[in-house]
Amino acid sequence: MKTTSGIVSLSPDELHDKSIWANLTASDAARLYERIKQTPLTAEPFLLNFVPPSLSPITLNCSLRVLSSGQFVIVGVPANFVRRL
């Protein structure tokens, strides 16, 4: 299973404090922005399509948590991995 850092071709140190917005499709970036603004935040998993530099798009089944600082954490696994479970 790939880590997000592997998907976007960055090491974990390079990934720290990097924005994910440039790696999302435009429609998914808009959808994620709307989801972050929801109150209360829904706990249901959702799909996001990432387009890393020089790679084919990859769909991740994601969960979202907004931190008290206003930052958010997204944890995702490849969507095809979830279907195999």
Summary of the structure (lengths in Angstrom):
residues: 85
radius of gyration: 12.8
end to end distance: 12.7
largest distance: 36.6
contacts: 184
relative contact order: 0.19
helix: 34%
strand: 26%
